[in-house]
Amino acid sequence: MKVHPTSVLSSDVVLADGVEIGPYCNIQGRVFIGEGTYIEGHVTIGSRHGIVEIGKNNHISPGAVIGGPPQDISYKAEPTKLIIGDNNVIREFATLNIATSKGDGATVVGNNGYFMAYSHVGHDCKIGNNVVIANNSHFAGHCVVEDNVVVGGVCAFNQFCRIGKNAFVAGSSIVNKDILPFSRAQGNWALVRATNKMGLLRKGFAKEEVANIHKAIRIVIMGSSTLEEAYTRIDAECAPSENITYLVDFIKNSKRGIAIARGAGAAEE
């Protein structure tokens, strides 16, 4: 454990073995930092009322603000949480907020994430594993980002949006509805344009399963049939698989609606 003498830590901060804290950091309140985490200079962690739990082997860059109060006028200093997993990289001036008391009381970030400069994770968000968020992209409160999602730069996500696993959202998109898993989305407002074929192949999906997923996504985003009709076609035309079941369940469970424009120029890959 190594703490630079210019950094200020309150008495209730707990550091595990191997933590390194650089100069001019301010760490206050109920904060736990896991083994091997490296915090560079000028980082702010914690607040007067919240609880911050940071896992192992994270790297936090200068200017980041971790565990600040939620940007919600209804917040009344409840002891809510920010929980961060292991092996994340949080770059310069990124901000990750604790939760409000409106949900389960926790903002959660998984493992192996990469949060680029000036990115923002708002209160009550749930961020999965292996998520990459590029520079200056922002998530409003209560968003859900599932595993293996990649987000381009300068994107904005409305509150309560859900991004399905293995999706790619292109830069400068504004997202106000749920993004299908395994898809590529882009635009203002963002729409699912195609299957994230290359991303799936890079993640080790078999070519046959990528083709199967692609067929299902095309059934959903192309043409003028209803979603109920699309489910029937998927059941008849696509090979049964865990991924197809997940895709259909994702659509059925959407609360904000799916970001698709049926028959409105979706890409034909």
C-alpha positions in Angstrom: 0.0 0.0 0.0 1.5 3.4 -1.1 -0.3 6.7 -0.5 1.3 10.0 -1.7 1.6 12.4 1.2 -0.3 15.1 -0.6 -3.5 13.0 -0.8 -6.2 13.3 1.8 -8.1 10.2 3.1 -10.8 10.2 5.7 -10.6 7.8 8.6 -13.2 5.5 7.3 -11.5 4.7 4.0 -10.2 1.1 3.8 -7.4 0.2 1.5 -6.5 -3.4 0.6 -2.9 -4.6 0.0 -1.1 -3.3 -3.0 -3.2 -0.1 -3.5 -1.3 2.8 -4.8 -2.7 6.4 -4.6 -0.9 9.2 -6.4 -0.7 12.9 -5.5 -3.5 15.3 -4.6 -6.3 12.7 -4.4 -9.3 13.3 -2.2 -10.9 10.1 -0.8 -13.7 10.7 1.7 -16.4 8.7 3.4 -17.2 5.0 3.4 -14.8 3.9 0.6 -13.2 0.5 0.1 -10.5 0.1 -2.5 -9.5 -3.4 -3.5 -6.1 -5.0 -3.9 -3.8 -3.8 -6.6 -5.9 -0.8 -7.7 -3.8 2.2 -8.9 -5.2 5.7 -8.5 -3.3 8.4 -10.3 -3.2 12.1 -9.1 -6.1 14.5 -8.7 -8.8 11.8 -8.4 -11.8 12.3 -6.2 -13.5 9.3 -4.7 -16.5 9.1 -2.3 -18.8 11.7 -0.7 -20.2 12.6 2.7 -23.1 10.2 2.5 -22.5 7.5 -0.1 -20.7 4.2 -0.1 -18.1 3.3 -2.7 -16.8 -0.2 -3.2 -14.0 -0.6 -5.8 -12.6 -4.0 -6.7 -9.2 -5.3 -7.6 -6.6 -4.1 -10.1 -8.5 -1.1 -11.4 -6.7 1.9 -12.9 -8.2 5.4 -12.3 -6.7 8.3 -14.3 -6.4 12.0 -13.2 -9.5 14.1 -12.8 -11.9 11.2 -12.5 -14.7 11.7 -9.9 -15.9 8.4 -8.6 -18.9 8.0 -6.3 -20.2 11.5 -6.3 -23.8 12.2 -5.4 -26.4 11.4 -8.0 -27.4 14.3 -10.3 -31.1 14.0 -9.3 -32.9 16.7 -7.4 -34.8 14.2 -5.4 -31.7 12.8 -3.7 -31.7 13.6 0.0 -28.3 12.3 1.2 -29.4 8.6 1.5 -26.5 6.2 2.0 -26.6 4.7 -1.5 -23.8 2.9 -3.3 -21.5 2.7 -6.2 -20.0 -0.8 -6.7 -17.2 -1.2 -9.2 -15.7 -4.7 -10.1 -12.2 -5.7 -11.1 -9.8 -4.8 -13.8 -11.5 -1.6 -15.0 -9.8 1.3 -16.6 -11.4 4.7 -15.9 -9.8 7.5 -17.8 -9.4 11.2 -17.3 -12.4 13.2 -16.0 -14.8 10.3 -16.2 -17.6 10.5 -13.6 -19.5 7.6 -12.0 -22.3 8.4 -9.5 -23.8 6.6 -6.6 -27.5 5.7 -6.8 -30.7 7.3 -5.7 -33.1 5.5 -3.4 -35.6 5.0 -6.2 -34.3 1.5 -7.2 -32.1 -1.0 -5.4 -29.8 1.7 -4.1 -26.7 0.8 -6.1 -25.0 1.9 -9.3 -23.1 -1.1 -10.5 -20.1 -1.5 -12.8 -18.8 -5.0 -13.7 -15.3 -6.2 -14.6 -12.9 -5.4 -17.4 -14.5 -2.2 -18.5 -12.9 0.7 -20.3 -14.4 4.1 -19.6 -12.7 6.7 -21.7 -12.2 10.4 -21.0 -15.2 12.5 -19.9 -17.6 9.5 -20.0 -20.4 9.5 -17.5 -22.3 6.7 -15.7 -25.3 8.2 -14.0 -27.1 7.1 -10.9 -28.7 3.6 -10.7 -27.0 2.4 -13.9 -26.0 -1.3 -14.3 -23.0 -1.7 -16.5 -21.9 -5.3 -17.4 -18.6 -6.9 -18.0 -16.2 -6.1 -20.9 -18.0 -2.9 -21.7 -16.1 -0.1 -23.7 -17.5 3.4 -23.5 -15.6 5.9 -25.7 -14.8 9.5 -25.0 -17.6 11.9 -23.9 -20.5 9.4 -24.0 -23.0 9.8 -21.2 -25.6 7.5 -19.6 -28.5 9.0 -17.8 -30.0 7.4 -14.7 -31.2 3.8 -14.6 -29.6 2.6 -17.9 -28.7 -1.0 -18.3 -25.7 -1.9 -20.4 -25.2 -5.6 -20.8 -21.9 -7.6 -21.3 -19.6 -7.0 -24.2 -21.2 -3.7 -25.4 -19.1 -1.2 -27.3 -20.2 2.5 -27.4 -18.6 5.0 -29.7 -17.7 8.6 -28.7 -20.1 11.5 -28.0 -23.2 9.3 -27.5 -26.1 10.1 -25.2 -28.5 7.6 -23.6 -31.8 8.6 -22.1 -32.7 7.2 -18.7 -34.0 3.7 -18.4 -32.5 2.6 -21.8 -31.2 -0.9 -22.1 -28.4 -2.0 -24.4 -28.3 -5.7 -25.2 -25.2 -7.8 -24.9 -22.7 -7.7 -27.8 -24.3 -4.6 -29.3 -22.3 -1.8 -30.9 -23.5 1.8 -30.8 -21.8 4.1 -33.3 -20.4 7.5 -32.3 -22.6 10.6 -32.1 -25.8 8.6 -31.6 -28.6 9.7 -29.3 -30.4 6.7 -27.8 -33.9 6.9 -26.5 -35.1 3.3 -26.9 -33.6 -0.2 -26.2 -30.9 -1.4 -28.5 -31.1 -5.0 -29.6 -28.4 -7.5 -28.5 -26.0 -8.5 -31.3 -26.8 -5.4 -33.3 -25.3 -2.2 -34.6 -27.2 1.0 -34.0 -26.6 4.5 -35.1 -28.4 7.8 -35.5 -30.3 10.6 -33.9 -32.5 9.1 -32.7 -30.5 5.8 -32.9 -32.0 2.9 -34.8 -30.7 -0.7 -35.1 -29.2 -0.7 -38.6 -27.7 -4.2 -38.9 -26.2 -7.2 -37.1 -22.9 -6.7 -35.3 -21.4 -9.5 -37.4 -17.7 -8.5 -37.1 -18.0 -7.9 -33.4 -19.6 -11.3 -32.9 -16.9 -13.1 -34.9 -14.2 -11.4 -33.0 -15.7 -12.6 -29.8 -15.6 -16.2 -30.9 -19.2 -16.8 -32.2 -19.4 -19.5 -34.7 -20.1 -18.4 -38.3 -23.2 -20.5 -38.3 -24.6 -18.9 -35.2 -23.8 -15.4 -36.5 -25.8 -16.2 -39.6 -28.6 -17.5 -37.4 -28.6 -14.3 -35.3 -28.4 -12.2 -38.4 -31.5 -13.9 -39.8 -33.5 -13.2 -36.6 -32.4 -9.6 -36.5 -33.4 -9.1 -40.2 -36.8 -10.5 -39.5 -37.3 -8.0 -36.7 -36.0 -4.9 -38.4 -37.0 -5.4 -42.0 -40.5 -5.3 -43.5 -43.8 -4.2 -42.0 -44.9 -7.3 -40.1 -45.8 -6.9 -36.4 -43.4 -8.1 -33.7 -45.8 -11.0 -32.9 -45.5 -12.0 -36.6 -41.7 -11.7 -36.3 -41.6 -14.0 -33.3 -43.5 -16.6 -35.3 -41.1 -16.3 -38.3 -38.1 -16.5 -36.0 -39.5 -19.7 -34.5 -40.0 -21.2 -37.9 -37.0 -20.0 -39.8 -34.1 -19.7 -37.2 -32.3 -22.6 -35.6 -33.2 -22.8 -31.8 -30.3 -21.5 -29.7 -29.7 -19.8 -26.4 -28.9 -16.6 -28.3 -32.2 -16.6 -30.2 -34.2 -17.2 -27.1 -32.3 -14.3 -25.4 -33.0 -12.0 -28.3 -36.7 -12.7 -28.4 -37.0 -12.4 -24.6 -35.1 -9.0 -24.8 -37.7 -7.6 -27.2 -40.6 -9.0 -25.2 -39.3 -7.5 -21.9 -38.5 -4.1 -23.3 -40.2 -1.2 -21.4 -39.0 1.7 -23.5 -39.6 0.0 -26.9 -37.0 -1.2 -29.4 -35.0 1.2 -31.5 -36.1 -0.1 -34.9 -37.8 1.5 -38.0 -39.6 -1.3 -39.7 -39.0 -1.1 -43.4 -37.2 2.2 -43.2 -33.9 1.5 -44.8 -32.3 -1.0 -42.5 -29.0 -2.3 -43.8 -29.0 -5.5 -45.8 -25.7 -7.1 -45.0 
